[in-house]
Amino acid sequence: MIRRQHSVSLKHFGLLLLALLALGSAASAEWKEKVLYSFQGGSDGSVPAGGVVFDPAGNLYGVTNEGGSTCHSPGCGTIFQLSPGGGGAWAETILYGFNGTDGSYPGGGVIIDAAGNLYGTTSYGGNGPCKLLGYVVGCGVVYELSPPTQKGGQWTYAILYNFQGGNDGDFPNGDLVFDAKGNLYGATQFGGGKGTTCNILFGGQCGTVFMLSPPKQKGGKWTEKVLHSFAGGTDGANPNGRLLLHGKGSIYGTTTTGGNQGCKSDSGVGCGTAFKLAPPSRKGGGWTETFLHVFGGIPDGGFPTAGMVFHNNGDLYGTSQTGGGGNFPSGTVFQLSHHLDGTWKERVLYSFQDGNDGGWPEAVPTFGASGSLYGTAAEGGTVGGGTVFRFQPTGKGWELSVLYTFTGPPDGSWPASSLIFDAAGSLYGTTQYSGTGTCGRYGCGTVFEVGP
């Protein structure tokens, strides 16, 4: 399986570091962590993709990139439910296992609507003609999973759209988002009809931002519309999902690469962008792309892999996987402030040092009730397995606290998901590796809770 560009070598580096440091002991953490579930691979899932979401009853839902029983090894992925039980134990139920023709390898988490329906994407699978290493693997799908009408019944799976790998895009990645009219928005890392250098396996095209509109009549087809195709080079490339809808229909997001050719962290493909897409001013017109920031690697960060989040003051916050002014360097937390003249200015709130503070953040941070930012760093910490961190605004700026360091088996490692809060103020997320499962070299991953 091909994972995200630029993440693979960094991920393997971090896991090797974890193996070397596993005999060490973690420093005492301010918060306590509990593994709610360790994936076991095989018919169970493995390598959770994205975070988790709650339903009103307190159940958690998410996806795994691999595992399941309806596809060849290592499996095409699953959609799972975790339900709280007595004594603090959580029970897992596999709601659906992908089989390839209906999608495979979910590249982002799920979102949930008021009726309890789950929506997400798979990066491969479906009826599209996309090939990998000479084999047709599909171009990815957008799906819906609906709860049963009677308790104990089966969930109903439906493909809302099959990507075809041409102008419509392929390899959808990251979470979807709804607007008030019920339209879904997302991104594909490749396809779109523009660009020639973004990925040789998929024809080099550089990705899209798309909208899916629901049918006007029940049982009809959803309609896809590409709102913007990225061209790479001085344009952005490889958008990564988790889009933001704001204001008068504008869309905000990040591209993992592109933006400029002088990026100090990666020769030739650019360090990524933060962008805005404004809706057309007249019916039938095109969307207008504006760059809020073009990343340069050092010292402002590079390869933002997860989108951004708005503060209530209108500023945007996000993370970059690499770059910054740290020792390695190993990523940043950044802020984009909107000025009255219409421009945006970036400020690096923190540069990770790839030490006890963590490194390689791959997820959007989450705001807490007090205005603090909470997030995950995929590696680093005192034992190298990654961290949960908090940034608190102070009179002198933002102050970093490492709330928890992951230690590897039986604990998790490589937390690459955003976090969500429960009513008590605890945080929930996933780690892609470790736990008690024995999937290959690095384990199968976990769902965890961290609380004060």
N, C-alpha and C positions, 0 to 999 in steps of 0.2 A: 504494500500500500504506500502511496506517496502522500506524505503529510505536507503541511504548509511550507512554502519556500522559506529559507533562512531559519526556521525553527528547529529543523532536524538535528543539525550538528550541535547547536547550542543545547538542545534537550539531552542529547547523548553525553555531552560534556558534563552537564549538571548531574546526571545520574551516575556517571563514573566518580564524580567528586563525592556524591552521597555514599557510594560503596567504600571509598577510602576513609571516610570520616565516620562510618557507622559505629565504630567502637567507642567513639567519643560520647560524651553525655551532653544533653541539651541544657542550656541555661534555664533557670527557673523563669517561667512565663507568667505574665500578669493575668492571663485568662486561662481557663481550662478547656481542653478539647475532648470530644467523645466521638469515636467512630460509630456512626449509626449503622453502616452496612459496608462489608468488604465483598466486592465482586469476586466471583470464582472462575470466570471464563466458561468455555463450553456452552452448555445450554443456558447458563446464566450469562449476564453481560460482562464486558470488560472494557476498560479505557473509557470512562464517562466523558462525554463531550458537552461542554457548557455546564451551567449550573443546574439548580433545581428550582421548582416553583411550588407554592402551597395552593391547595384548594381550601374552601371554607371549613371543611371538617378536619383540617390539620394534616392531611396526607401530602407527601412530597412526590413530585413527578420529574423525570428527567430521561436522558437517553444515554446509551453507550455506543461508542464508535464501532466496537467489535462484539463478538459473542452472539448468543442465540443458537437455536437448533434447526433453523430452516435454511441454512446457507452453508457452503463449504467453509472449512477452517481457514482463518480464525473466526469466521462468522461475520455477518453483514450488519450486526448491530441490533439493538433492542430499544423499546420504550418501556420504562419501568415505573412502578408505584412503590413507595415506602409508606407503610402505615404504622403509626405508633401503637404499642401494645403495653401490657402490664410490665411493671418493673423496669421501665425505660427501654425495653427491647423494641426494635422496629422489624416489621416483616416485609419482605420484598415480594412483589408479584410482577411477573413479566406480562405486560399488557399486549405487546406485539413484538414479533421477531421479523426483521426484514429478510427477504429472500433473494434480492438482486433485481428481479424483474419489477418489483414494486418499490425499489429504492435500496440503497446500501450505503453504509458508513455515514451516519449522521454527522454533519460538521458543525452543528450548533445545538443549543438546548431547545426546549419547547416553551411556548407561551400558552396561556389558558384564558378562555373567554368566560363570560358570566354563566354560560350553560354548562361549563365543565369540559368543553371540547379543547383538545390539544392540537397545536399547530407547530410544524417545524419543517426542516429541509434535510435531504440526504445529498451528499456530495457526488455520489455515483448512483448507478442503477436507473431504472425506468426504461423507456423504449427509445431513448435517444441513441444516435450512432457513434458517440464518442469512444475513442479507443485509447487503451493504455498498454504499452509494450506489445502492440499488434493485436490485442484482444478487445472486442467491444465490451465496454464496462458500463455504458449508459452515461448520461450527462447530468443526472441528478433530478430530484423531484421536490415539489412542495406538497405536503400531506396534511391531512386532518385525521385525528383519532377521536371518535365520539363515544361517550360512556353508554353503557347498556341502559335500556328502558326499565329493566327489572334488576333488582339487586342480585348479584351473582352471575349475571349474563356476560356475554362476550362484548368487548369493545369493537366498534366498527371502524375499519380503516378505509380511507379514500384518498386517491391521488388527485390533487387539485390542478397540478400542472406538471407535465413532462418537458424538461428542457431538451433542446435539439442540438445545441452546440454551435449554432451559427450566430446570427445577429441577436438571437434571444438570450444567449449566454449559456455557460455551463459551469459546473462545480460550485453550486450555491453553498454559501458558508455563513455561519453566524446566526444569531437569533432574528426572527421576524418581528414586525411591529404592526399593529392595527391603527387605522385612523378612525375618526368618529363615524364614517360612513360604512365601515366594515371592509375597506380595502386593506390588503396586506402589502407590506413593503419589505424588500430584502435586497441582497447583493449576490452576484456571482463573481468568483475570483477570475474567471476566464471567459472567453467568448465575447460577443458584442459587436464583432465586425471591425474593430479598430485595433491598431497596434500589431507589431510583428515580433516582439522580443520578450513577451511576458512569460511564456511557457512553451517550450518546443514540443512537449507531449500533447498539447491541446491546440496546436496551430499558432501559438504566440499571441493570441488576442488577449486584451488586458482587462476585461471584466465589465460588469454592468451594475446599475441600480435599476430595479424593476418594481412594478406594481401589479398586483393581482386583484382584479375586481370580481366580486361575487356575482353569480347569475341573477338575472332579474326574476326568473321563475325557479321554484324549487326543482332540483334535479337537473338544472342546466349546467353548462360548463363555465368555469372561471376563465377570465380573459386576462392574458398577460400583456403588459406594455412596457417596453424598455424606455425608461426616462432619461438615461444617460449611458453612453458607452465611453469607457476610458481608453486612451490611446497610448499610454506609457510615455517615456521620454520626459519632456517638460510637463506633460499632463500627469495625473495620477495613474496608478496601476494597481490591480489586485485589491479592490474594495473588500472589506471583511465583515460586512453585516453589522448588526446592532445599531441600526440607523436611528436618528432622532427626528421626530416631527415637531415643528415649532412654528409659532407665529402664523402667518397667512399661508400655510401649506408648504413652507420650506422644509428641506431635508438636510440634515447635517450628518457627517460621517468622516471616516478616515480611510485612506488607502495604505496598504502595507508598504508598497514601493512606489516608484515614480516620483515626479516632482522636479528633479534636477539630475544632471549627470555628474555633478561634482561632489556627490555625497562621500564624506570621509570614511563612512563605515562600510560601504559596499561599492565596489567599482562598477559603474555602468548602469545600474538599474534605479538609482535614486533611493532616498531614505524614507519616502512616504509623504503624504499630505493630510491636512485637515481641510475638508471642503464643505461648501454649501451649494445646494441645488435649489434655485428659485423657480416656482411654477411659471408657465407661460403667461404673458400679459394679455394674450388674445387666444380664442379658441383655435386649436390646431397648431399653435406655436410650439417651439421647443423649450425645454428647461434650460436655465442659465447656470453654468458652473462658475463658482468663485472660490479661490483658494483663501482660506483663513490663515493657513501657515504651511510653508514648505520646509520639511525637516532636513537638517544638514548633518545629522549624526553626532558630531562633537562640536560644541557642548550642549546642543539643544535637544538631542534625542533622535532616535531613528527606528523605523519599522513599527509604527503604531498598529497593533494587530486586533484591536477590539472596539473601536468606536469611542464615544465620549458620553458624558452626562452633564446636564445643565444644573447649575446652582440657581436658587431663586432670584439672584441678582442679575441673571442673564449671562454670566460667564460660563465657559465650558471647561470641563476637566477630563483628563484622560491619562493614559500611560503609553510609554514607548518601550518596546522590548529591548532595544539596545541603545547605545549612544549615551549622551550625558557627560558629566564631568567627573565620573567615578574612576576608580582605579583600573577597571578592566577594559572599557566601561560597560555597565550592565543595566542600562535602562533608566527611565525617569518617570516622575509624576509631573504633569504639566497643566498649566492654566492658560486659557485663551480669553482675553478681555476685549469686549466690544467698545470701540470709541465712537464719539459723536460724529466723526467724519466718515463713519462707515468701515473703517479699517479694524483689524484685529491684531492684538499684540500677544505674543507668547511669553510666558514666564515659567522657567523651570522651578517648580517648588522643591524638588528633591532629586538628586542623582544617586542611584544605588551604587554601593561600593563593592558588591559581590562578596560581602563578608557576613558578619552577624546580622546585618540589616536586610539581607535578601538580594535578589537579582532576577532579571528577565521577567518583569511583569507582563502578563499576556491577557489581562482581563480589565474591563471597565471598573473603576472604583465606584463605591456606593456611599451616598450621603446618609449620615445618621441624624437623629432628631436635633442634636446639639450643633450641627454644622460641621462635624468632623467627617473626614473621608476614610472609608474602610476598604481594604483591598487585599489581593494576594500577590505574592512574588513567587514565581514558579520554582526558583532554586534559592540557595543561600540559607542564611540562618546559621545557628551554631553547629548544626549537624549536616547542613547542605540540602535538606529535603524541601526547602521552601518555607515561606512564612505567611501569616496573616498579620497585616499591619494597620495602623491607624495614624492619620495625620490630623492634628488638632491645631486650629488657628489660635495664635497667641498675639500679644502686642508686638512681638519681635518677628513675626512670620509664622511659618508652619513647623510644628514639632513632630518628629517621627517616633512612634512607639511600636515595637514588635510585640504583638499580643500573643503569638504562638509560633513555635518552630516545629515543623514536621520532622519526624525522626526515622522514617522508613519502617519496614515490617516490624510489628503488626500494625503500626500507624501508617498513614498515607505518605505520599511524596509527589512532587510536581503539581501543586495546586494551580490550575490555569483557568479557574472559573470566577465569575463575579459572585458576590455574596448577597444574600437576602436576610432580612431581619424577621424574627417572630415577635409576638406581642410583648414578650418578656425582655427583649433586647439582645437575645442570642443570635449569632450569625450561622448561616448554613451554606455549604458549598461542596465541591467535589475535588478530589485529587485524581490525576490520571493514572498514577502508578502506586505500587506497594499495597499495603493491606495484608490480609492473610491468604489471598489467592496466589496461585503459582503460575501465572501466565508468562511463559518465557522467562526472560532475565529480570524483568523489572516489576512483576506483579500486576494485578488486575485493576487496582484503583479502589477508591472509597467515596462514600458520602459522609460528611462530618458536620458536627456542631461545635462551635466555639462560643463560650460565654464567660462573663465575669464571675 
